[in-house]
Amino acid sequence: MIVYRLSRGKFKNDLSGRGAELAGGRWNSKGIAILYTSESIALCTVEIAVHMPLGIVPADYHLIQIEVPDDAPVQELTLEEMPADWKSFPHANSTQEMGDAFVLGSEYLVLKVPSATVQGTYNYLLNPRHKNFRDVTITQTSPFEFDKRLFVKDS
C-alpha cells in the first residue's frame, strides 16, 4: 500500500511520529508518537491547508511517498464507530483516546480513519511502536509547491 505525507524539508526522512508526539493531534495525545499519512496527495494538501492561517502559503514542503507492506495488519474505524464529536474543531479528546489505544495496543501497524476534512476519503495512521514498523519505507521524496489560491483571499 502506498500512502503520502507532506512535511517540511528538514523532516522529510523522519518517520518517527515525533512531531505528532510533541504537539498532539486529532488522533493522538501529546506524548504519543504516531505518523499521519493520507491516501492521496490531494488529501495531504487539504490537511495542511486547514491548519494554516489564511494568507500564509506553506514553504519548504516535500511530498513523501511511503510504502506500507500489503500484509500489514490494519485496523479500520468506520463512520458508524465514530463518536458524535469526531469532526469537531478543535479536535475532541474522544478521537485522541481511540488513537492512543491503537498505538499503545500495538496490535496493528495501520489505523485507517475517515478524513474530517474531505468526506469519503481516508487517512492512514502508522504506529512507530509496532514490531513491523521497520518494514515501512520511504520510496520517494520531492519538493512540493502549494497552489497559492488555497491560502490567499482573492482581492
N, CA, C and O atoms as a GROMACS GRO file, in nm:
protein
  620
    1MET      N    1   0.085  -0.117   0.000
    1MET     CA    2   0.000   0.000   0.000
    1MET      C    3   0.090   0.124   0.000
    1MET      O    4   0.187   0.132   0.075
    2ILE      N    5   0.056   0.219  -0.086
    2ILE     CA    6   0.128   0.345  -0.091
    2ILE      C    7   0.044   0.452  -0.022
    2ILE      O    8  -0.076   0.465  -0.050
    3VAL      N    9   0.106   0.528   0.068
    3VAL     CA   10   0.041   0.641   0.134
    3VAL      C   11   0.133   0.763   0.118
    3VAL      O   12   0.248   0.750   0.079
    4TYR      N   13   0.079   0.880   0.150
    4TYR     CA   14   0.152   1.004   0.127
    4TYR      C   15   0.149   1.093   0.250
    4TYR      O   16   0.061   1.084   0.336
    5ARG      N   17   0.250   1.179   0.255
    5ARG     CA   18   0.254   1.280   0.360
    5ARG      C   19   0.329   1.401   0.307
    5ARG      O   20   0.416   1.388   0.221
    6LEU      N   21   0.294   1.517   0.359
    6LEU     CA   22   0.367   1.640   0.327
    6LEU      C   23   0.438   1.683   0.454
    6LEU      O   24   0.379   1.686   0.562
    7SER      N   25   0.565   1.716   0.439
    7SER     CA   26   0.646   1.750   0.555
    7SER      C   27   0.746   1.859   0.519
    7SER      O   28   0.788   1.870   0.404
    8ARG      N   29   0.782   1.937   0.616
    8ARG     CA   30   0.887   2.036   0.593
    8ARG      C   31   1.016   1.962   0.554
    8ARG      O   32   1.040   1.848   0.593
    9GLY      N   33   1.096   2.031   0.475
    9GLY     CA   34   1.217   1.970   0.419
    9GLY      C   35   1.306   1.902   0.520
    9GLY      O   36   1.354   1.791   0.496
   10LYS      N   37   1.330   1.967   0.634
   10LYS     CA   38   1.424   1.908   0.729
   10LYS      C   39   1.371   1.781   0.796
   10LYS      O   40   1.447   1.708   0.860
   11PHE      N   41   1.241   1.754   0.782
   11PHE     CA   42   1.183   1.634   0.841
   11PHE      C   43   1.139   1.531   0.736
   11PHE      O   44   1.071   1.434   0.769
   12LYS      N   45   1.178   1.552   0.611
   12LYS     CA   46   1.127   1.468   0.503
   12LYS      C   47   1.165   1.320   0.516
   12LYS      O   48   1.096   1.234   0.461
   13ASN      N   49   1.270   1.289   0.587
   13ASN     CA   50   1.310   1.149   0.604
   13ASN      C   51   1.278   1.095   0.743
   13ASN      O   52   1.322   0.986   0.779
   14ASP      N   53   1.201   1.170   0.819
   14ASP     CA   54   1.168   1.133   0.956
   14ASP      C   55   1.030   1.067   0.962
   14ASP      O   56   0.929   1.132   0.939
   15LEU      N   57   1.028   0.939   0.991
   15LEU     CA   58   0.902   0.866   1.005
   15LEU      C   59   0.872   0.831   1.150
   15LEU      O   60   0.791   0.743   1.178
   16SER      N   61   0.937   0.899   1.243
   16SER     CA   62   0.927   0.863   1.385
   16SER      C   63   0.793   0.898   1.450
   16SER      O   64   0.757   0.840   1.553
   17GLY      N   65   0.720   0.992   1.391
   17GLY     CA   66   0.597   1.040   1.454
   17GLY      C   67   0.624   1.138   1.567
   17GLY      O   68   0.534   1.171   1.644
   18ARG      N   69   0.746   1.185   1.575
   18ARG     CA   70   0.788   1.274   1.684
   18ARG      C   71   0.713   1.408   1.682
   18ARG      O   72   0.680   1.461   1.788
   19GLY      N   73   0.687   1.462   1.564
   19GLY     CA   74   0.614   1.589   1.557
   19GLY      C   75   0.476   1.577   1.620
   19GLY      O   76   0.435   1.664   1.697
   20ALA      N   77   0.405   1.471   1.587
   20ALA     CA   78   0.273   1.447   1.646
   20ALA      C   79   0.286   1.419   1.795
   20ALA      O   80   0.198   1.456   1.874
   21GLU      N   81   0.392   1.353   1.834
   21GLU     CA   82   0.415   1.325   1.976
   21GLU      C   83   0.431   1.455   2.055
   21GLU      O   84   0.381   1.466   2.167
   22LEU      N   85   0.500   1.551   1.998
   22LEU     CA   86   0.523   1.678   2.067
   22LEU      C   87   0.398   1.766   2.071
   22LEU      O   88   0.371   1.832   2.171
   23ALA      N   89   0.322   1.766   1.962
   23ALA     CA   90   0.209   1.858   1.950
   23ALA      C   91   0.074   1.796   1.985
   23ALA      O   92  -0.017   1.867   2.027
   24GLY      N   93   0.061   1.665   1.968
   24GLY     CA   94  -0.070   1.603   1.978
   24GLY      C   95  -0.149   1.636   1.852
   24GLY      O   96  -0.108   1.723   1.775
   25GLY      N   97  -0.260   1.569   1.832
   25GLY     CA   98  -0.341   1.593   1.713
   25GLY      C   99  -0.478   1.531   1.729
   25GLY      O  100  -0.515   1.487   1.838
   26ARG      N  101  -0.553   1.527   1.622
   26ARG     CA  102  -0.689   1.471   1.628
   26ARG      C  103  -0.687   1.326   1.677
   26ARG      O  104  -0.778   1.284   1.749
   27TRP      N  105  -0.584   1.250   1.639
   27TRP     CA  106  -0.582   1.107   1.668
   27TRP      C  107  -0.474   1.066   1.768
   27TRP      O  108  -0.450   0.947   1.786
   28ASN      N  109  -0.410   1.161   1.834
   28ASN     CA  110  -0.312   1.125   1.938
   28ASN      C  111  -0.297   1.237   2.040
   28ASN      O  112  -0.308   1.356   2.008
   29SER      N  113  -0.271   1.195   2.163
   29SER     CA  114  -0.242   1.291   2.271
   29SER      C  115  -0.095   1.328   2.267
   29SER      O  116  -0.013   1.254   2.212
   30LYS      N  117  -0.061   1.442   2.325
   30LYS     CA  118   0.080   1.475   2.343
   30LYS      C  119   0.147   1.360   2.417
   30LYS      O  120   0.091   1.304   2.511
   31GLY      N  121   0.268   1.326   2.373
   31GLY     CA  122   0.342   1.218   2.436
   31GLY      C  123   0.325   1.083   2.367
   31GLY      O  124   0.393   0.987   2.402
   32ILE      N  125   0.234   1.075   2.270
   32ILE     CA  126   0.212   0.951   2.195
   32ILE      C  127   0.254   0.974   2.050
   32ILE      O  128   0.194   1.054   1.979
   33ALA      N  129   0.358   0.903   2.006
   33ALA     CA  130   0.406   0.918   1.869
   33ALA      C  131   0.316   0.841   1.773
   33ALA      O  132   0.277   0.728   1.799
   34ILE      N  133   0.283   0.906   1.661
   34ILE     CA  134   0.202   0.846   1.556
   34ILE      C  135   0.238   0.917   1.427
   34ILE      O  136   0.269   1.036   1.429
   35LEU      N  137   0.236   0.847   1.315
   35LEU     CA  138   0.271   0.907   1.187
   35LEU      C  139   0.145   0.924   1.104
   35LEU      O  140   0.080   0.825   1.067
   36TYR      N  141   0.109   1.048   1.075
   36TYR     CA  142  -0.010   1.080   0.996
   36TYR      C  143   0.024   1.072   0.847
   36TYR      O  144   0.118   1.136   0.801
   37THR      N  145  -0.053   0.992   0.773
   37THR     CA  146  -0.039   0.986   0.628
   37THR      C  147  -0.179   0.986   0.567
   37THR      O  148  -0.279   0.971   0.637
   38SER      N  149  -0.185   1.004   0.436
   38SER     CA  150  -0.313   1.010   0.366
   38SER      C  151  -0.312   0.919   0.245
   38SER      O  152  -0.206   0.877   0.197
   39GLU      N  153  -0.433   0.888   0.196
   39GLU     CA  154  -0.445   0.800   0.081
   39GLU      C  155  -0.408   0.868  -0.050
   39GLU      O  156  -0.383   0.799  -0.150
   40SER      N  157  -0.404   1.001  -0.052
   40SER     CA  158  -0.375   1.072  -0.177
   40SER      C  159  -0.298   1.200  -0.150
   40SER      O  160  -0.294   1.252  -0.039
   41ILE      N  161  -0.235   1.248  -0.257
   41ILE     CA  162  -0.162   1.375  -0.249
   41ILE      C  163  -0.260   1.489  -0.224
   41ILE      O  164  -0.232   1.581  -0.148
   42ALA      N  165  -0.376   1.482  -0.290
   42ALA     CA  166  -0.477   1.587  -0.273
   42ALA      C  167  -0.522   1.597  -0.127
   42ALA      O  168  -0.535   1.707  -0.074
   43LEU      N  169  -0.547   1.485  -0.063
   43LEU     CA  170  -0.590   1.488   0.076
   43LEU      C  171  -0.480   1.544   0.166
   43LEU      O  172  -0.508   1.620   0.258
   44CYS      N  173  -0.356   1.508   0.140
   44CYS     CA  174  -0.244   1.567   0.217
   44CYS      C  175  -0.246   1.719   0.207
   44CYS      O  176  -0.228   1.789   0.306
   45THR      N  177  -0.269   1.769   0.086
   45THR     CA  178  -0.271   1.913   0.062
   45THR      C  179  -0.380   1.981   0.144
   45THR      O  180  -0.356   2.084   0.207
   46VAL      N  181  -0.499   1.924   0.142
   46VAL     CA  182  -0.610   1.981   0.219
   46VAL      C  183  -0.580   1.975   0.368
   46VAL      O  184  -0.609   2.070   0.441
   47GLU      N  185  -0.524   1.865   0.414
   47GLU     CA  186  -0.493   1.850   0.557
   47GLU      C  187  -0.394   1.958   0.603
   47GLU      O  188  -0.405   2.008   0.716
   48ILE      N  189  -0.300   1.994   0.520
   48ILE     CA  190  -0.207   2.104   0.555
   48ILE      C  191  -0.282   2.238   0.550
   48ILE      O  192  -0.269   2.320   0.640
   49ALA      N  193  -0.360   2.257   0.444
   49ALA     CA  194  -0.428   2.386   0.424
   49ALA      C  195  -0.520   2.423   0.540
   49ALA      O  196  -0.526   2.539   0.579
   50VAL      N  197  -0.592   2.324   0.596
   50VAL     CA  198  -0.686   2.357   0.703
   50VAL      C  199  -0.616   2.398   0.833
   50VAL      O  200  -0.680   2.452   0.924
   51HIS      N  201  -0.488   2.373   0.841
   51HIS     CA  202  -0.414   2.410   0.962
   51HIS      C  203  -0.331   2.536   0.946
   51HIS      O  204  -0.264   2.578   1.041
   52MET      N  205  -0.332   2.596   0.828
   52MET     CA  206  -0.253   2.717   0.803
   52MET      C  207  -0.341   2.842   0.813
   52MET      O  208  -0.455   2.841   0.766
   53PRO      N  209  -0.289   2.947   0.874
   53PRO     CA  210  -0.365   3.073   0.875
   53PRO      C  211  -0.380   3.126   0.732
   53PRO      O  212  -0.290   3.112   0.650
   54LEU      N  213  -0.495   3.188   0.705
   54LEU     CA  214  -0.520   3.246   0.574
   54LEU      C  215  -0.412   3.349   0.541
   54LEU      O  216  -0.376   3.431   0.625
   55GLY      N  217  -0.360   3.343   0.422
   55GLY     CA  218  -0.257   3.438   0.380
   55GLY      C  219  -0.116   3.383   0.390
   55GLY      O  220  -0.023   3.442   0.335
   56ILE      N  221  -0.099   3.272   0.458
   56ILE     CA  222   0.035   3.212   0.472
   56ILE      C  223   0.043   3.091   0.380
   56ILE      O  224  -0.027   2.992   0.399
   57VAL      N  225   0.129   3.101   0.280
   57VAL     CA  226   0.149   2.988   0.189
   57VAL      C  227   0.265   2.905   0.244
   57VAL      O  228   0.376   2.955   0.259
   58PRO      N  229   0.239   2.777   0.274
   58PRO     CA  230   0.346   2.693   0.330
   58PRO      C  231   0.465   2.686   0.234
   58PRO      O  232   0.448   2.671   0.113
   59ALA      N  233   0.583   2.695   0.290
   59ALA     CA  234   0.705   2.689   0.210
   59ALA      C  235   0.794   2.575   0.259
   59ALA      O  236   0.778   2.528   0.372
   60ASP      N  237   0.885   2.533   0.175
   60ASP     CA  238   0.982   2.427   0.206
   60ASP      C  239   0.914   2.297   0.247
   60ASP      O  240   0.953   2.234   0.346
   61TYR      N  241   0.814   2.257   0.172
   61TYR     CA  242   0.750   2.129   0.196
   61TYR      C  243   0.795   2.027   0.093
   61TYR      O  244   0.832   2.060  -0.019
   62HIS      N  245   0.792   1.902   0.136
   62HIS     CA  246   0.826   1.790   0.048
   62HIS      C  247   0.714   1.689   0.053
   62HIS      O  248   0.653   1.666   0.158
   63LEU      N  249   0.688   1.628  -0.061
   63LEU     CA  250   0.593   1.518  -0.070
   63LEU      C  251   0.670   1.389  -0.047
   63LEU      O  252   0.770   1.363  -0.113
   64ILE      N  253   0.622   1.310   0.046
   64ILE     CA  254   0.686   1.184   0.079
   64ILE      C  255   0.591   1.071   0.040
   64ILE      O  256   0.476   1.066   0.085
   65GLN      N  257   0.640   0.981  -0.043
   65GLN     CA  258   0.564   0.862  -0.078
   65GLN      C  259   0.617   0.749   0.009
   65GLN      O  260   0.738   0.724   0.014
   66ILE      N  261   0.527   0.681   0.077
   66ILE     CA  262   0.564   0.580   0.175
   66ILE      C  263   0.500   0.447   0.137
   66ILE      O  264   0.381   0.442   0.104
   67GLU      N  265   0.578   0.341   0.143
   67GLU     CA  266   0.524   0.208   0.116
   67GLU      C  267   0.506   0.133   0.248
   67GLU      O  268   0.598   0.121   0.328
   68VAL      N  269   0.385   0.084   0.266
   68VAL     CA  270   0.350   0.001   0.381
   68VAL      C  271   0.328  -0.140   0.325
   68VAL      O  272   0.256  -0.155   0.226
   69PRO      N  273   0.387  -0.241   0.386
   69PRO     CA  274   0.369  -0.377   0.332
   69PRO      C  275   0.221  -0.412   0.316
   69PRO      O  276   0.139  -0.380   0.402
   70ASP      N  277   0.189  -0.477   0.205
   70ASP     CA  278   0.050  -0.513   0.175
   70ASP      C  279  -0.011  -0.604   0.280
   70ASP      O  280  -0.133  -0.606   0.297
   71ASP      N  281   0.072  -0.680   0.350
   71ASP     CA  282   0.019  -0.772   0.450
   71ASP      C  283   0.019  -0.711   0.592
   71ASP      O  284  -0.002  -0.782   0.690
   72ALA      N  285   0.042  -0.580   0.600
   72ALA     CA  286   0.044  -0.513   0.730
   72ALA      C  287  -0.094  -0.521   0.796
   72ALA      O  288  -0.195  -0.504   0.728
   73PRO      N  289  -0.098  -0.548   0.927
   73PRO     CA  290  -0.227  -0.550   0.996
   73PRO      C  291  -0.288  -0.410   1.005
   73PRO      O  292  -0.224  -0.317   1.055
   74VAL      N  293  -0.412  -0.396   0.956
   74VAL     CA  294  -0.480  -0.267   0.950
   74VAL      C  295  -0.608  -0.273   1.033
   74VAL      O  296  -0.690  -0.364   1.017
   75GLN      N  297  -0.623  -0.176   1.122
   75GLN     CA  298  -0.749  -0.158   1.195
   75GLN      C  299  -0.823  -0.045   1.124
   75GLN      O  300  -0.765   0.061   1.100
   76GLU      N  301  -0.949  -0.067   1.090
   76GLU     CA  302  -1.027   0.036   1.022
   76GLU      C  303  -1.139   0.084   1.112
   76GLU      O  304  -1.216   0.004   1.166
   77LEU      N  305  -1.148   0.216   1.128
   77LEU     CA  306  -1.259   0.276   1.201
   77LEU      C  307  -1.359   0.329   1.101
   77LEU      O  308  -1.325   0.413   1.017
   78THR      N  309  -1.482   0.282   1.109
   78THR     CA  310  -1.586   0.324   1.016
   78THR      C  311  -1.660   0.446   1.072
   78THR      O  312  -1.648   0.478   1.190
   79LEU      N  313  -1.735   0.511   0.986
   79LEU     CA  314  -1.814   0.627   1.030
   79LEU      C  315  -1.910   0.588   1.143
   79LEU      O  316  -1.934   0.668   1.233
   80GLU      N  317  -1.963   0.468   1.137
   80GLU     CA  318  -2.056   0.421   1.240
   80GLU      C  319  -1.989   0.408   1.377
   80GLU      O  320  -2.056   0.414   1.480
   81GLU      N  321  -1.859   0.389   1.378
   81GLU     CA  322  -1.784   0.374   1.504
   81GLU      C  323  -1.736   0.507   1.562
   81GLU      O  324  -1.686   0.512   1.674
   82MET      N  325  -1.751   0.612   1.484
   82MET     CA  326  -1.701   0.742   1.528
   82MET      C  327  -1.790   0.803   1.634
   82MET      O  328  -1.913   0.795   1.626
   83PRO      N  329  -1.728   0.864   1.737
   83PRO     CA  330  -1.808   0.938   1.835
   83PRO      C  331  -1.873   1.059   1.768
   83PRO      O  332  -1.825   1.104   1.663
   84ALA      N  333  -1.978   1.110   1.825
   84ALA     CA  334  -2.054   1.222   1.766
   84ALA      C  335  -1.965   1.344   1.739
   84ALA      O  336  -1.991   1.419   1.645
   85ASP      N  337  -1.863   1.365   1.820
   85ASP     CA  338  -1.778   1.485   1.809
   85ASP      C  339  -1.649   1.462   1.730
   85ASP      O  340  -1.556   1.542   1.740
   86TRP      N  341  -1.640   1.356   1.655
   86TRP     CA  342  -1.512   1.319   1.593
   86TRP      C  343  -1.459   1.422   1.494
   86TRP      O  344  -1.338   1.431   1.474
   87LYS      N  345  -1.547   1.501   1.431
   87LYS     CA  346  -1.503   1.601   1.334
   87LYS      C  347  -1.492   1.741   1.394
   87LYS      O  348  -1.466   1.837   1.321
   88SER      N  349  -1.511   1.754   1.523
   88SER     CA  350  -1.514   1.886   1.584
   88SER      C  351  -1.380   1.959   1.570
   88SER      O  352  -1.274   1.898   1.555
   89PHE      N  353  -1.390   2.091   1.575
   89PHE     CA  354  -1.270   2.175   1.575
   89PHE      C  355  -1.284   2.275   1.688
   89PHE      O  356  -1.383   2.348   1.692
   90PRO      N  357  -1.190   2.280   1.779
   90PRO     CA  358  -1.072   2.193   1.786
   90PRO      C  359  -1.112   2.047   1.810
   90PRO      O  360  -1.224   2.017   1.852
   91HIS      N  361  -1.016   1.959   1.780
   91HIS     CA  362  -1.045   1.816   1.788
   91HIS      C  363  -1.083   1.773   1.929
   91HIS      O  364  -1.048   1.838   2.028
   92ALA      N  365  -1.154   1.662   1.936
   92ALA     CA  366  -1.206   1.612   2.062
   92ALA      C  367  -1.110   1.513   2.128
   92ALA      O  368  -1.027   1.451   2.061
   93ASN      N  369  -1.123   1.501   2.259
   93ASN     CA  370  -1.043   1.401   2.331
   93ASN      C  371  -1.083   1.259   2.293
   93ASN      O  372  -1.001   1.168   2.302
   94SER      N  373  -1.208   1.240   2.252
   94SER     CA  374  -1.255   1.105   2.220
   94SER      C  375  -1.174   1.041   2.108
   94SER      O  376  -1.143   0.922   2.115
   95THR      N  377  -1.138   1.118   2.005
   95THR     CA  378  -1.059   1.061   1.897
   95THR      C  379  -0.914   1.039   1.940
   95THR      O  380  -0.850   0.943   1.898
   96GLN      N  381  -0.863   1.126   2.025
   96GLN     CA  382  -0.728   1.106   2.077
   96GLN      C  383  -0.722   0.975   2.156
   96GLN      O  384  -0.624   0.901   2.146
   97GLU      N  385  -0.824   0.948   2.235
   97GLU     CA  386  -0.827   0.824   2.313
   97GLU      C  387  -0.828   0.702   2.223
   97GLU      O  388  -0.764   0.601   2.253
   98MET      N  389  -0.901   0.711   2.110
   98MET     CA  390  -0.904   0.599   2.015
   98MET      C  391  -0.766   0.578   1.952
   98MET      O  392  -0.719   0.464   1.942
   99GLY      N  393  -0.701   0.685   1.911
   99GLY     CA  394  -0.568   0.675   1.852
   99GLY      C  395  -0.463   0.629   1.952
   99GLY      O  396  -0.377   0.548   1.918
  100ASP      N  397  -0.472   0.680   2.074
  100ASP     CA  398  -0.377   0.638   2.177
  100ASP      C  399  -0.390   0.488   2.204
  100ASP      O  400  -0.289   0.419   2.219
  101ALA      N  401  -0.513   0.438   2.210
  101ALA     CA  402  -0.536   0.295   2.233
  101ALA      C  403  -0.478   0.212   2.118
  101ALA      O  404  -0.420   0.106   2.141
  102PHE      N  405  -0.492   0.261   1.996
  102PHE     CA  406  -0.434   0.195   1.879
  102PHE      C  407  -0.282   0.183   1.894
  102PHE      O  408  -0.226   0.076   1.875
  103VAL      N  409  -0.216   0.294   1.928
  103VAL     CA  410  -0.070   0.293   1.941
  103VAL      C  411  -0.025   0.204   2.056
  103VAL      O  412   0.061   0.119   2.039
  104LEU      N  413  -0.084   0.225   2.171
  104LEU     CA  414  -0.039   0.153   2.290
  104LEU      C  415  -0.070   0.003   2.283
  104LEU      O  416   0.002  -0.078   2.340
  105GLY      N  417  -0.177  -0.034   2.213
  105GLY     CA  418  -0.210  -0.175   2.197
  105GLY      C  419  -0.112  -0.248   2.107
  105GLY      O  420  -0.089  -0.368   2.125
  106SER      N  421  -0.053  -0.178   2.012
  106SER     CA  422   0.048  -0.231   1.920
  106SER      C  423   0.005  -0.358   1.844
  106SER      O  424   0.090  -0.433   1.797
  107GLU      N  425  -0.124  -0.381   1.833
  107GLU     CA  426  -0.171  -0.497   1.759
  107GLU      C  427  -0.167  -0.472   1.608
  107GLU      O  428  -0.142  -0.564   1.530
  108TYR      N  429  -0.192  -0.347   1.569
  108TYR     CA  430  -0.199  -0.311   1.427
  108TYR      C  431  -0.089  -0.211   1.392
  108TYR      O  432  -0.052  -0.127   1.474
  109LEU      N  433  -0.038  -0.222   1.271
  109LEU     CA  434   0.060  -0.126   1.222
  109LEU      C  435  -0.010   0.000   1.170
  109LEU      O  436   0.044   0.110   1.180
  110VAL      N  437  -0.131  -0.018   1.116
  110VAL     CA  438  -0.202   0.091   1.049
  110VAL      C  439  -0.342   0.107   1.107
  110VAL      O  440  -0.412   0.010   1.134
  111LEU      N  441  -0.381   0.234   1.126
  111LEU     CA  442  -0.518   0.268   1.164
  111LEU      C  443  -0.577   0.352   1.050
  111LEU      O  444  -0.530   0.463   1.024
  112LYS      N  445  -0.679   0.298   0.983
  112LYS     CA  446  -0.746   0.368   0.874
  112LYS      C  447  -0.864   0.443   0.932
  112LYS      O  448  -0.953   0.384   0.993
  113VAL      N  449  -0.864   0.576   0.913
  113VAL     CA  450  -0.969   0.660   0.971
  113VAL      C  451  -1.027   0.752   0.864
  113VAL      O  452  -0.956   0.794   0.773
  114PRO      N  453  -1.157   0.783   0.873
  114PRO     CA  454  -1.215   0.878   0.779
  114PRO      C  455  -1.153   1.017   0.798
  114PRO      O  456  -1.122   1.056   0.911
  115SER      N  457  -1.136   1.088   0.689
  115SER     CA  458  -1.086   1.225   0.698
  115SER      C  459  -1.194   1.316   0.752
  115SER      O  460  -1.310   1.308   0.710
  116ALA      N  461  -1.157   1.404   0.844
  116ALA     CA  462  -1.251   1.505   0.895
  116ALA      C  463  -1.262   1.623   0.799
  116ALA      O  464  -1.352   1.705   0.813
  117THR      N  465  -1.170   1.633   0.702
  117THR     CA  466  -1.170   1.748   0.612
  117THR      C  467  -1.231   1.721   0.476
  117THR      O  468  -1.291   1.811   0.417
  118VAL      N  469  -1.218   1.599   0.425
  118VAL     CA  470  -1.271   1.566   0.293
  118VAL      C  471  -1.356   1.439   0.305
  118VAL      O  472  -1.303   1.328   0.319
  119GLN      N  473  -1.484   1.457   0.298
  119GLN     CA  474  -1.578   1.346   0.312
  119GLN      C  475  -1.547   1.236   0.209
  119GLN      O  476  -1.520   1.264   0.093
  120GLY      N  477  -1.552   1.111   0.256
  120GLY     CA  478  -1.533   0.997   0.167
  120GLY      C  479  -1.389   0.959   0.142
  120GLY      O  480  -1.362   0.869   0.062
  121THR      N  481  -1.294   1.025   0.210
  121THR     CA  482  -1.152   0.993   0.195
  121THR      C  483  -1.098   0.946   0.329
  121THR      O  484  -1.164   0.957   0.432
  122TYR      N  485  -0.974   0.893   0.326
  122TYR     CA  486  -0.918   0.830   0.446
  122TYR      C  487  -0.774   0.872   0.471
  122TYR      O  488  -0.696   0.894   0.380
  123ASN      N  489  -0.744   0.883   0.600
  123ASN     CA  490  -0.607   0.899   0.646
  123ASN      C  491  -0.562   0.765   0.703
  123ASN      O  492  -0.643   0.687   0.754
  124TYR      N  493  -0.433   0.741   0.694
  124TYR     CA  494  -0.374   0.618   0.746
  124TYR      C  495  -0.271   0.658   0.851
  124TYR      O  496  -0.172   0.723   0.820
  125LEU      N  497  -0.296   0.618   0.974
  125LEU     CA  498  -0.207   0.650   1.085
  125LEU      C  499  -0.116   0.530   1.108
  125LEU      O  500  -0.164   0.417   1.119
  126LEU      N  501   0.013   0.554   1.116
  126LEU     CA  502   0.109   0.446   1.132
  126LEU      C  503   0.165   0.448   1.273
  126LEU      O  504   0.194   0.553   1.330
  127ASN      N  505   0.180   0.328   1.328
  127ASN     CA  506   0.226   0.312   1.466
  127ASN      C  507   0.376   0.284   1.470
  127ASN      O  508   0.418   0.172   1.439
  128PRO      N  509   0.458   0.384   1.507
  128PRO     CA  510   0.603   0.363   1.513
  128PRO      C  511   0.645   0.260   1.616
  128PRO      O  512   0.758   0.210   1.612
  129ARG      N  513   0.556   0.226   1.710
  129ARG     CA  514   0.589   0.126   1.813
  129ARG      C  515   0.565  -0.018   1.766
  129ARG      O  516   0.608  -0.112   1.832
  130HIS      N  517   0.496  -0.034   1.655
  130HIS     CA  518   0.462  -0.168   1.609
  130HIS      C  519   0.588  -0.244   1.566
  130HIS      O  520   0.680  -0.185   1.510
  131LYS      N  521   0.590  -0.373   1.592
  131LYS     CA  522   0.709  -0.455   1.564
  131LYS      C  523   0.746  -0.455   1.415
  131LYS      O  524   0.863  -0.475   1.383
  132ASN      N  525   0.651  -0.434   1.325
  132ASN     CA  526   0.680  -0.435   1.182
  132ASN      C  527   0.698  -0.295   1.122
  132ASN      O  528   0.703  -0.281   1.000
  133PHE      N  529   0.706  -0.194   1.206
  133PHE     CA  530   0.722  -0.059   1.154
  133PHE      C  531   0.851  -0.045   1.073
  133PHE      O  532   0.858   0.037   0.981
  134ARG      N  533   0.950  -0.124   1.106
  134ARG     CA  534   1.078  -0.119   1.032
  134ARG      C  535   1.060  -0.153   0.884
  134ARG      O  536   1.146  -0.121   0.802
  135ASP      N  537   0.947  -0.218   0.849
  135ASP     CA  538   0.920  -0.255   0.711
  135ASP      C  539   0.855  -0.141   0.631
  135ASP      O  540   0.836  -0.153   0.510
  136VAL      N  541   0.822  -0.033   0.698
  136VAL     CA  542   0.766   0.086   0.632
  136VAL      C  543   0.883   0.163   0.571
  136VAL      O  544   0.980   0.192   0.640
  137THR      N  545   0.873   0.196   0.443
  137THR     CA  546   0.985   0.262   0.376
  137THR      C  547   0.940   0.383   0.296
  137THR      O  548   0.829   0.388   0.243
  138ILE      N  549   1.029   0.480   0.289
  138ILE     CA  550   1.009   0.595   0.200
  138ILE      C  551   1.055   0.551   0.062
  138ILE      O  552   1.169   0.508   0.045
  139THR      N  553   0.967   0.563  -0.036
  139THR     CA  554   1.003   0.523  -0.172
  139THR      C  555   1.040   0.642  -0.260
  139THR      O  556   1.107   0.626  -0.362
  140GLN      N  557   0.996   0.761  -0.219
  140GLN     CA  558   1.027   0.880  -0.300
  140GLN      C  559   0.999   1.005  -0.218
  140GLN      O  560   0.904   1.009  -0.140
  141THR      N  561   1.083   1.107  -0.237
  141THR     CA  562   1.055   1.240  -0.183
  141THR      C  563   1.080   1.341  -0.294
  141THR      O  564   1.167   1.322  -0.379
  142SER      N  565   1.002   1.446  -0.293
  142SER     CA  566   1.022   1.552  -0.393
  142SER      C  567   0.970   1.683  -0.336
  142SER      O  568   0.874   1.684  -0.259
  143PRO      N  569   1.034   1.794  -0.373
  143PRO     CA  570   0.984   1.925  -0.328
  143PRO      C  571   0.840   1.942  -0.372
  143PRO      O  572   0.801   1.896  -0.480
  144PHE      N  573   0.761   2.009  -0.289
  144PHE     CA  574   0.619   2.027  -0.318
  144PHE      C  575   0.584   2.174  -0.306
  144PHE      O  576   0.612   2.237  -0.204
  145GLU      N  577   0.524   2.229  -0.410
  145GLU     CA  578   0.482   2.368  -0.409
  145GLU      C  579   0.329   2.374  -0.403
  145GLU      O  580   0.261   2.318  -0.488
  146PHE      N  581   0.278   2.441  -0.304
  146PHE     CA  582   0.134   2.457  -0.286
  146PHE      C  583   0.080   2.562  -0.383
  146PHE      O  584   0.148   2.660  -0.413
  147ASP      N  585  -0.039   2.543  -0.429
  147ASP     CA  586  -0.108   2.642  -0.512
  147ASP      C  587  -0.150   2.757  -0.419
  147ASP      O  588  -0.226   2.737  -0.324
  148LYS      N  589  -0.103   2.875  -0.448
  148LYS     CA  590  -0.128   2.992  -0.363
  148LYS      C  591  -0.277   3.021  -0.345
  148LYS      O  592  -0.317   3.078  -0.244
  149ARG      N  593  -0.359   2.983  -0.442
  149ARG     CA  594  -0.503   3.011  -0.436
  149ARG      C  595  -0.570   2.943  -0.316
  149ARG      O  596  -0.678   2.984  -0.273
  150LEU      N  597  -0.507   2.840  -0.261
  150LEU     CA  598  -0.563   2.773  -0.144
  150LEU      C  599  -0.548   2.856  -0.017
  150LEU      O  600  -0.618   2.834   0.082
  151PHE      N  601  -0.457   2.953  -0.019
  151PHE     CA  602  -0.420   3.022   0.104
  151PHE      C  603  -0.442   3.172   0.102
  151PHE      O  604  -0.438   3.236   0.207
  152VAL      N  605  -0.466   3.230  -0.014
  152VAL     CA  606  -0.476   3.375  -0.025
  152VAL      C  607  -0.618   3.411  -0.066
  152VAL      O  608  -0.676   3.351  -0.156
  153LYS      N  609  -0.674   3.510   0.003
  153LYS     CA  610  -0.807   3.557  -0.034
  153LYS      C  611  -0.797   3.637  -0.162
  153LYS      O  612  -0.710   3.722  -0.177
  154ASP      N  613  -0.887   3.609  -0.255
  154ASP     CA  614  -0.891   3.680  -0.383
  154ASP      C  615  -0.920   3.828  -0.357
  154ASP      O  616  -1.013   3.861  -0.283
  155SER      N  617  -0.841   3.917  -0.417
  155SER     CA  618  -0.861   4.060  -0.392
  155SER      C  619  -0.950   4.126  -0.494
  155SER      O  620  -0.975   4.246  -0.485
   0.00000   0.00000   0.00000
